[in-house]
Amino acid sequence: MTKTLKTMAATCAVGAGMAIGASAVSAETWDLPMAYSATNFHSAVGAEFAACVTTGTGGALTIQTHPGGSLFAGAEIKRAIQSGQVNIGERLLSAHQNENAMFGFDSVPFLATSFEASEKLWEAAKAPLTDVLNAQNMHLLYSVPWPSQGLYFKKEVNSVADMKGIKFRSYNNATARLAELSGMLPVQIEAAEISQAFATGVAESMVSSGSTGYDRKVWESLTHFYDVQAWLPRNYMLVNMDAWNGLDAATQNIMNGCAIVAEYAGDWRSIEYSGFTLNELAKNGMTVGPAGDKLQGELKAFGAIMTEEWLEATGEAGQALIAAYNAN
């Protein structure tokens, strides 16, 4: 089924569920923590998903969003969902790659560097990742990619030698390892803390999308963005499995329908937002463009090392995922 047909089917499912959702369950409210600011496109998609569920159930299940780490800090969201502190939440799972290396499939450097490739990789990873999440008491609703990741600096950088000693904001194992290989100093910083970290000198560089840079107005502290297209990490909307199993079939159908719409909308927003945010970085004075051949080549060499390390960590599961991806 194409994405367009899936979206139409999801819309019909939501509409059909509206008549039965309100009477099928007792009214309740779920809090939905998100790590990124309300203006970030992931948060906007999450808010629309929440509204879809609330409307689709006739208010029988109201989902209240809490963006910007206001309810739980980003690093705490997954545990909060898993343990039932909240019933639902959105999280960047690659930040938890130390728990299970499969969470880092979307951050293997230069494996999938375009939206099309990212979609193929996601199709290959969806089933095994769902199994991992189910074993951790979580149900996967949908996933949306970030635009491709580039490097931010406060100076011109032409080679890895220019990166040595720079304080580098990391958000998962891949970013910390990239810093280590290039001689930078990794500092773990959540999205909500980025602006302050750069303003105070706690961090001087990061690998991230144009979206994050635009949201956090990094041009106030940084000067250069190199579009190295390292990878496209993903955010995931997750539900506590006990909470999910406690819903009736009608409400589950509504949530699944809203999730299909959200993933479709999120994919397209990510694509459209990519060009817009890079233009905005440039309009606000940053130097925006591709990395030079020397720097790009050195980074890809690091990517080859990190790919082998990821495959070693994931074993047969990682090999099977890559084989499925290459077969598509």
Contacts in CASP RR format, 6 or more apart in sequence:
PFRMAT RR
TARGET T0000
AUTHOR 0000-0000-0000
METHOD contacts of the structure
MODEL  1
MTKTLKTMAATCAVGAGMAIGASAVSAETWDLPMAYSATNFHSAVGAEFA
ACVTTGTGGALTIQTHPGGSLFAGAEIKRAIQSGQVNIGERLLSAHQNEN
AMFGFDSVPFLATSFEASEKLWEAAKAPLTDVLNAQNMHLLYSVPWPSQG
LYFKKEVNSVADMKGIKFRSYNNATARLAELSGMLPVQIEAAEISQAFAT
GVAESMVSSGSTGYDRKVWESLTHFYDVQAWLPRNYMLVNMDAWNGLDAA
TQNIMNGCAIVAEYAGDWRSIEYSGFTLNELAKNGMTVGPAGDKLQGELK
AFGAIMTEEWLEATGEAGQALIAAYNAN
1 9 0 8 1.000
3 264 0 8 1.000
3 267 0 8 1.000
6 260 0 8 1.000
6 264 0 8 1.000
7 260 0 8 1.000
7 261 0 8 1.000
7 264 0 8 1.000
9 257 0 8 1.000
9 260 0 8 1.000
10 256 0 8 1.000
10 257 0 8 1.000
10 258 0 8 1.000
10 259 0 8 1.000
10 260 0 8 1.000
10 261 0 8 1.000
10 264 0 8 1.000
11 257 0 8 1.000
11 261 0 8 1.000
13 253 0 8 1.000
13 254 0 8 1.000
13 256 0 8 1.000
13 257 0 8 1.000
14 52 0 8 1.000
14 55 0 8 1.000
14 56 0 8 1.000
14 254 0 8 1.000
14 257 0 8 1.000
14 258 0 8 1.000
14 261 0 8 1.000
15 56 0 8 1.000
15 254 0 8 1.000
16 253 0 8 1.000
17 56 0 8 1.000
17 57 0 8 1.000
17 250 0 8 1.000
17 253 0 8 1.000
17 254 0 8 1.000
18 55 0 8 1.000
18 56 0 8 1.000
18 57 0 8 1.000
18 58 0 8 1.000
18 254 0 8 1.000
20 250 0 8 1.000
21 56 0 8 1.000
21 57 0 8 1.000
21 58 0 8 1.000
21 60 0 8 1.000
21 248 0 8 1.000
21 250 0 8 1.000
21 251 0 8 1.000
21 254 0 8 1.000
22 57 0 8 1.000
22 58 0 8 1.000
22 59 0 8 1.000
22 60 0 8 1.000
23 60 0 8 1.000
24 60 0 8 1.000
24 248 0 8 1.000
24 250 0 8 1.000
24 251 0 8 1.000
25 57 0 8 1.000
25 60 0 8 1.000
25 61 0 8 1.000
25 247 0 8 1.000
25 248 0 8 1.000
25 250 0 8 1.000
25 251 0 8 1.000
26 60 0 8 1.000
27 59 0 8 1.000
27 60 0 8 1.000
27 61 0 8 1.000
27 62 0 8 1.000
28 60 0 8 1.000
28 61 0 8 1.000
28 62 0 8 1.000
29 61 0 8 1.000
29 62 0 8 1.000
29 63 0 8 1.000
29 64 0 8 1.000
30 61 0 8 1.000
30 62 0 8 1.000
30 63 0 8 1.000
30 64 0 8 1.000
30 86 0 8 1.000
30 87 0 8 1.000
30 88 0 8 1.000
30 243 0 8 1.000
31 63 0 8 1.000
31 64 0 8 1.000
31 66 0 8 1.000
31 71 0 8 1.000
31 86 0 8 1.000
31 87 0 8 1.000
31 88 0 8 1.000
32 46 0 8 1.000
32 50 0 8 1.000
32 63 0 8 1.000
32 64 0 8 1.000
32 65 0 8 1.000
32 66 0 8 1.000
32 86 0 8 1.000
32 88 0 8 1.000
32 89 0 8 1.000
32 90 0 8 1.000
33 66 0 8 1.000
33 69 0 8 1.000
33 70 0 8 1.000
33 71 0 8 1.000
33 72 0 8 1.000
33 74 0 8 1.000
33 77 0 8 1.000
33 80 0 8 1.000
33 86 0 8 1.000
33 89 0 8 1.000
33 90 0 8 1.000
34 42 0 8 1.000
34 43 0 8 1.000
34 46 0 8 1.000
34 65 0 8 1.000
34 66 0 8 1.000
34 67 0 8 1.000
34 68 0 8 1.000
34 69 0 8 1.000
34 77 0 8 1.000
34 89 0 8 1.000
34 90 0 8 1.000
35 68 0 8 1.000
35 69 0 8 1.000
35 73 0 8 1.000
35 74 0 8 1.000
35 77 0 8 1.000
35 90 0 8 1.000
35 91 0 8 1.000
35 92 0 8 1.000
35 190 0 8 1.000
35 191 0 8 1.000
35 192 0 8 1.000
36 42 0 8 1.000
36 43 0 8 1.000
36 67 0 8 1.000
36 68 0 8 1.000
36 191 0 8 1.000
36 192 0 8 1.000
36 212 0 8 1.000
36 215 0 8 1.000
37 43 0 8 1.000
37 67 0 8 1.000
37 68 0 8 1.000
37 191 0 8 1.000
37 192 0 8 1.000
37 215 0 8 1.000
37 216 0 8 1.000
38 44 0 8 1.000
38 47 0 8 1.000
38 65 0 8 1.000
38 67 0 8 1.000
38 68 0 8 1.000
39 215 0 8 1.000
40 67 0 8 1.000
40 211 0 8 1.000
40 212 0 8 1.000
40 215 0 8 1.000
41 211 0 8 1.000
41 266 0 8 1.000
41 269 0 8 1.000
41 270 0 8 1.000
41 273 0 8 1.000
42 90 0 8 1.000
42 144 0 8 1.000
42 146 0 8 1.000
42 235 0 8 1.000
42 266 0 8 1.000
43 65 0 8 1.000
43 67 0 8 1.000
43 68 0 8 1.000
43 90 0 8 1.000
44 269 0 8 1.000
45 144 0 8 1.000
45 262 0 8 1.000
45 265 0 8 1.000
45 266 0 8 1.000
45 269 0 8 1.000
46 65 0 8 1.000
46 90 0 8 1.000
46 237 0 8 1.000
46 262 0 8 1.000
47 65 0 8 1.000
47 67 0 8 1.000
48 262 0 8 1.000
48 265 0 8 1.000
49 63 0 8 1.000
49 141 0 8 1.000
49 142 0 8 1.000
49 237 0 8 1.000
49 258 0 8 1.000
49 259 0 8 1.000
49 261 0 8 1.000
49 262 0 8 1.000
50 63 0 8 1.000
50 64 0 8 1.000
50 65 0 8 1.000
51 63 0 8 1.000
52 257 0 8 1.000
52 258 0 8 1.000
52 261 0 8 1.000
52 262 0 8 1.000
53 61 0 8 1.000
53 63 0 8 1.000
53 254 0 8 1.000
53 255 0 8 1.000
53 258 0 8 1.000
54 61 0 8 1.000
54 62 0 8 1.000
54 63 0 8 1.000
56 254 0 8 1.000
56 258 0 8 1.000
57 251 0 8 1.000
57 254 0 8 1.000
60 251 0 8 1.000
61 247 0 8 1.000
61 251 0 8 1.000
63 88 0 8 1.000
66 72 0 8 1.000
68 191 0 8 1.000
68 192 0 8 1.000
69 77 0 8 1.000
69 190 0 8 1.000
69 192 0 8 1.000
71 86 0 8 1.000
72 80 0 8 1.000
72 85 0 8 1.000
72 86 0 8 1.000
73 190 0 8 1.000
73 192 0 8 1.000
74 91 0 8 1.000
74 95 0 8 1.000
74 190 0 8 1.000
74 191 0 8 1.000
74 192 0 8 1.000
75 95 0 8 1.000
75 190 0 8 1.000
77 89 0 8 1.000
77 90 0 8 1.000
77 91 0 8 1.000
78 91 0 8 1.000
78 93 0 8 1.000
78 95 0 8 1.000
78 96 0 8 1.000
78 238 0 8 1.000
79 85 0 8 1.000
80 86 0 8 1.000
80 89 0 8 1.000
81 87 0 8 1.000
81 88 0 8 1.000
81 89 0 8 1.000
81 91 0 8 1.000
81 138 0 8 1.000
81 238 0 8 1.000
81 239 0 8 1.000
81 240 0 8 1.000
82 136 0 8 1.000
82 137 0 8 1.000
82 138 0 8 1.000
82 240 0 8 1.000
84 240 0 8 1.000
84 242 0 8 1.000
84 243 0 8 1.000
86 240 0 8 1.000
87 239 0 8 1.000
87 240 0 8 1.000
87 243 0 8 1.000
88 141 0 8 1.000
88 237 0 8 1.000
88 238 0 8 1.000
88 239 0 8 1.000
88 240 0 8 1.000
88 243 0 8 1.000
89 237 0 8 1.000
89 238 0 8 1.000
89 239 0 8 1.000
90 235 0 8 1.000
90 236 0 8 1.000
90 237 0 8 1.000
90 238 0 8 1.000
91 235 0 8 1.000
91 236 0 8 1.000
91 238 0 8 1.000
92 171 0 8 1.000
92 172 0 8 1.000
92 233 0 8 1.000
92 234 0 8 1.000
92 235 0 8 1.000
92 236 0 8 1.000
93 103 0 8 1.000
93 104 0 8 1.000
93 106 0 8 1.000
93 129 0 8 1.000
93 234 0 8 1.000
93 236 0 8 1.000
94 103 0 8 1.000
94 104 0 8 1.000
94 106 0 8 1.000
94 107 0 8 1.000
94 171 0 8 1.000
94 172 0 8 1.000
94 173 0 8 1.000
94 174 0 8 1.000
94 233 0 8 1.000
94 234 0 8 1.000
95 103 0 8 1.000
95 171 0 8 1.000
95 172 0 8 1.000
96 103 0 8 1.000
96 172 0 8 1.000
97 103 0 8 1.000
97 104 0 8 1.000
97 107 0 8 1.000
97 172 0 8 1.000
97 173 0 8 1.000
97 174 0 8 1.000
98 173 0 8 1.000
100 132 0 8 1.000
101 310 0 8 1.000
101 313 0 8 1.000
101 314 0 8 1.000
101 318 0 8 1.000
102 125 0 8 1.000
102 128 0 8 1.000
102 129 0 8 1.000
102 132 0 8 1.000
102 314 0 8 1.000
102 317 0 8 1.000
102 318 0 8 1.000
102 321 0 8 1.000
103 129 0 8 1.000
103 132 0 8 1.000
104 172 0 8 1.000
104 173 0 8 1.000
104 174 0 8 1.000
104 310 0 8 1.000
105 121 0 8 1.000
105 125 0 8 1.000
105 129 0 8 1.000
105 310 0 8 1.000
105 314 0 8 1.000
105 318 0 8 1.000
105 321 0 8 1.000
106 112 0 8 1.000
106 118 0 8 1.000
106 121 0 8 1.000
106 122 0 8 1.000
106 125 0 8 1.000
106 145 0 8 1.000
106 231 0 8 1.000
106 232 0 8 1.000
106 233 0 8 1.000
106 234 0 8 1.000
107 172 0 8 1.000
107 173 0 8 1.000
107 174 0 8 1.000
107 175 0 8 1.000
107 231 0 8 1.000
107 233 0 8 1.000
108 174 0 8 1.000
108 231 0 8 1.000
108 303 0 8 1.000
108 306 0 8 1.000
108 307 0 8 1.000
108 310 0 8 1.000
109 174 0 8 1.000
109 178 0 8 1.000
109 230 0 8 1.000
109 231 0 8 1.000
109 299 0 8 1.000
109 300 0 8 1.000
109 302 0 8 1.000
109 303 0 8 1.000
109 306 0 8 1.000
109 307 0 8 1.000
110 229 0 8 1.000
110 230 0 8 1.000
110 231 0 8 1.000
110 299 0 8 1.000
110 300 0 8 1.000
110 303 0 8 1.000
110 307 0 8 1.000
111 117 0 8 1.000
111 121 0 8 1.000
111 231 0 8 1.000
111 307 0 8 1.000
111 322 0 8 1.000
111 325 0 8 1.000
112 118 0 8 1.000
112 120 0 8 1.000
112 121 0 8 1.000
112 231 0 8 1.000
112 232 0 8 1.000
112 325 0 8 1.000
113 148 0 8 1.000
113 229 0 8 1.000
113 230 0 8 1.000
113 231 0 8 1.000
113 232 0 8 1.000
114 148 0 8 1.000
114 229 0 8 1.000
114 232 0 8 1.000
115 145 0 8 1.000
115 232 0 8 1.000
115 267 0 8 1.000
115 270 0 8 1.000
115 271 0 8 1.000
118 145 0 8 1.000
118 232 0 8 1.000
118 234 0 8 1.000
119 145 0 8 1.000
119 267 0 8 1.000
120 325 0 8 1.000
120 328 0 8 1.000
121 325 0 8 1.000
122 143 0 8 1.000
122 145 0 8 1.000
122 234 0 8 1.000
123 328 0 8 1.000
124 321 0 8 1.000
124 322 0 8 1.000
124 324 0 8 1.000
124 325 0 8 1.000
124 328 0 8 1.000
125 321 0 8 1.000
125 325 0 8 1.000
126 140 0 8 1.000
126 143 0 8 1.000
128 317 0 8 1.000
128 320 0 8 1.000
128 321 0 8 1.000
129 140 0 8 1.000
130 140 0 8 1.000
133 139 0 8 1.000
133 140 0 8 1.000
133 238 0 8 1.000
134 241 0 8 1.000
137 240 0 8 1.000
137 241 0 8 1.000
137 242 0 8 1.000
138 238 0 8 1.000
138 239 0 8 1.000
138 240 0 8 1.000
138 241 0 8 1.000
139 238 0 8 1.000
139 239 0 8 1.000
139 240 0 8 1.000
139 241 0 8 1.000
139 244 0 8 1.000
140 236 0 8 1.000
140 237 0 8 1.000
140 238 0 8 1.000
141 237 0 8 1.000
141 238 0 8 1.000
141 239 0 8 1.000
141 255 0 8 1.000
141 256 0 8 1.000
141 259 0 8 1.000
141 262 0 8 1.000
142 236 0 8 1.000
142 237 0 8 1.000
142 259 0 8 1.000
142 260 0 8 1.000
142 262 0 8 1.000
142 263 0 8 1.000
143 234 0 8 1.000
143 235 0 8 1.000
143 236 0 8 1.000
143 237 0 8 1.000
143 263 0 8 1.000
144 234 0 8 1.000
144 235 0 8 1.000
144 262 0 8 1.000
144 263 0 8 1.000
144 266 0 8 1.000
144 267 0 8 1.000
144 269 0 8 1.000
144 270 0 8 1.000
145 232 0 8 1.000
145 233 0 8 1.000
145 234 0 8 1.000
145 267 0 8 1.000
145 270 0 8 1.000
146 209 0 8 1.000
146 211 0 8 1.000
146 212 0 8 1.000
146 232 0 8 1.000
146 233 0 8 1.000
146 234 0 8 1.000
146 235 0 8 1.000
146 270 0 8 1.000
147 209 0 8 1.000
147 210 0 8 1.000
147 211 0 8 1.000
147 232 0 8 1.000
147 270 0 8 1.000
147 271 0 8 1.000
147 273 0 8 1.000
147 274 0 8 1.000
147 275 0 8 1.000
147 277 0 8 1.000
148 209 0 8 1.000
148 227 0 8 1.000
148 229 0 8 1.000
148 230 0 8 1.000
148 231 0 8 1.000
148 232 0 8 1.000
148 274 0 8 1.000
149 207 0 8 1.000
149 208 0 8 1.000
149 209 0 8 1.000
149 228 0 8 1.000
149 229 0 8 1.000
149 230 0 8 1.000
149 231 0 8 1.000
149 232 0 8 1.000
149 233 0 8 1.000
150 207 0 8 1.000
150 208 0 8 1.000
150 209 0 8 1.000
150 210 0 8 1.000
150 225 0 8 1.000
150 226 0 8 1.000
150 227 0 8 1.000
150 228 0 8 1.000
150 229 0 8 1.000
150 230 0 8 1.000
151 157 0 8 1.000
151 205 0 8 1.000
151 206 0 8 1.000
151 207 0 8 1.000
151 225 0 8 1.000
151 226 0 8 1.000
151 228 0 8 1.000
151 230 0 8 1.000
151 291 0 8 1.000
152 205 0 8 1.000
152 206 0 8 1.000
152 207 0 8 1.000
152 208 0 8 1.000
152 213 0 8 1.000
152 218 0 8 1.000
152 222 0 8 1.000
152 224 0 8 1.000
152 225 0 8 1.000
153 163 0 8 1.000
153 166 0 8 1.000
153 204 0 8 1.000
153 205 0 8 1.000
153 222 0 8 1.000
153 223 0 8 1.000
153 224 0 8 1.000
153 226 0 8 1.000
154 204 0 8 1.000
154 205 0 8 1.000
154 221 0 8 1.000
154 222 0 8 1.000
154 223 0 8 1.000
154 224 0 8 1.000
155 162 0 8 1.000
155 223 0 8 1.000
155 224 0 8 1.000
156 162 0 8 1.000
156 223 0 8 1.000
156 224 0 8 1.000
156 287 0 8 1.000
157 163 0 8 1.000
157 224 0 8 1.000
157 226 0 8 1.000
157 291 0 8 1.000
157 295 0 8 1.000
158 292 0 8 1.000
158 294 0 8 1.000
158 295 0 8 1.000
159 294 0 8 1.000
159 295 0 8 1.000
159 298 0 8 1.000
160 182 0 8 1.000
160 183 0 8 1.000
160 295 0 8 1.000
160 298 0 8 1.000
160 299 0 8 1.000
163 182 0 8 1.000
163 183 0 8 1.000
163 184 0 8 1.000
163 205 0 8 1.000
164 182 0 8 1.000
164 183 0 8 1.000
164 184 0 8 1.000
165 183 0 8 1.000
165 184 0 8 1.000
165 185 0 8 1.000
166 184 0 8 1.000
166 185 0 8 1.000
166 204 0 8 1.000
166 205 0 8 1.000
167 184 0 8 1.000
167 185 0 8 1.000
167 187 0 8 1.000
167 201 0 8 1.000
167 202 0 8 1.000
167 203 0 8 1.000
167 204 0 8 1.000
167 205 0 8 1.000
168 175 0 8 1.000
168 178 0 8 1.000
168 179 0 8 1.000
168 184 0 8 1.000
168 185 0 8 1.000
168 186 0 8 1.000
168 187 0 8 1.000
168 203 0 8 1.000
168 204 0 8 1.000
168 205 0 8 1.000
168 206 0 8 1.000
168 207 0 8 1.000
169 175 0 8 1.000
169 186 0 8 1.000
169 187 0 8 1.000
169 189 0 8 1.000
169 194 0 8 1.000
169 197 0 8 1.000
169 198 0 8 1.000
169 203 0 8 1.000
169 205 0 8 1.000
169 206 0 8 1.000
169 208 0 8 1.000
170 176 0 8 1.000
170 179 0 8 1.000
170 186 0 8 1.000
170 187 0 8 1.000
170 188 0 8 1.000
170 189 0 8 1.000
170 206 0 8 1.000
171 188 0 8 1.000
171 189 0 8 1.000
171 190 0 8 1.000
171 191 0 8 1.000
171 208 0 8 1.000
172 233 0 8 1.000
174 231 0 8 1.000
174 306 0 8 1.000
175 186 0 8 1.000
175 206 0 8 1.000
175 207 0 8 1.000
176 186 0 8 1.000
176 188 0 8 1.000
177 306 0 8 1.000
177 309 0 8 1.000
178 184 0 8 1.000
178 207 0 8 1.000
178 230 0 8 1.000
178 299 0 8 1.000
178 302 0 8 1.000
178 306 0 8 1.000
179 185 0 8 1.000
179 186 0 8 1.000
180 186 0 8 1.000
181 302 0 8 1.000
181 305 0 8 1.000
181 306 0 8 1.000
182 298 0 8 1.000
182 299 0 8 1.000
182 302 0 8 1.000
184 205 0 8 1.000
187 197 0 8 1.000
187 202 0 8 1.000
187 203 0 8 1.000
189 197 0 8 1.000
189 202 0 8 1.000
189 203 0 8 1.000
189 206 0 8 1.000
191 212 0 8 1.000
191 216 0 8 1.000
194 203 0 8 1.000
194 206 0 8 1.000
194 212 0 8 1.000
194 213 0 8 1.000
194 216 0 8 1.000
194 218 0 8 1.000
195 216 0 8 1.000
195 217 0 8 1.000
195 218 0 8 1.000
195 220 0 8 1.000
195 221 0 8 1.000
196 202 0 8 1.000
197 203 0 8 1.000
198 204 0 8 1.000
198 216 0 8 1.000
198 218 0 8 1.000
198 220 0 8 1.000
198 221 0 8 1.000
198 222 0 8 1.000
199 220 0 8 1.000
199 221 0 8 1.000
201 221 0 8 1.000
204 222 0 8 1.000
205 222 0 8 1.000
206 212 0 8 1.000
207 228 0 8 1.000
207 230 0 8 1.000
209 274 0 8 1.000
209 277 0 8 1.000
210 225 0 8 1.000
210 274 0 8 1.000
210 277 0 8 1.000
210 278 0 8 1.000
210 281 0 8 1.000
211 270 0 8 1.000
211 273 0 8 1.000
211 274 0 8 1.000
211 277 0 8 1.000
212 218 0 8 1.000
213 225 0 8 1.000
213 277 0 8 1.000
213 281 0 8 1.000
214 276 0 8 1.000
214 277 0 8 1.000
214 280 0 8 1.000
214 281 0 8 1.000
217 284 0 8 1.000
218 281 0 8 1.000
218 286 0 8 1.000
219 281 0 8 1.000
219 284 0 8 1.000
219 285 0 8 1.000
219 286 0 8 1.000
222 286 0 8 1.000
223 285 0 8 1.000
223 286 0 8 1.000
223 287 0 8 1.000
224 286 0 8 1.000
224 287 0 8 1.000
224 288 0 8 1.000
225 278 0 8 1.000
225 281 0 8 1.000
225 286 0 8 1.000
225 287 0 8 1.000
225 288 0 8 1.000
225 289 0 8 1.000
226 289 0 8 1.000
226 290 0 8 1.000
226 291 0 8 1.000
226 292 0 8 1.000
226 295 0 8 1.000
227 278 0 8 1.000
227 288 0 8 1.000
227 289 0 8 1.000
227 290 0 8 1.000
227 291 0 8 1.000
228 290 0 8 1.000
228 291 0 8 1.000
228 295 0 8 1.000
228 296 0 8 1.000
228 299 0 8 1.000
230 299 0 8 1.000
237 259 0 8 1.000
237 262 0 8 1.000
239 255 0 8 1.000
244 252 0 8 1.000
247 255 0 8 1.000
278 288 0 8 1.000
281 288 0 8 1.000
282 288 0 8 1.000
290 296 0 8 1.000
291 299 0 8 1.000
310 318 0 8 1.000
311 318 0 8 1.000
311 319 0 8 1.000
311 322 0 8 1.000
314 321 0 8 1.000
END
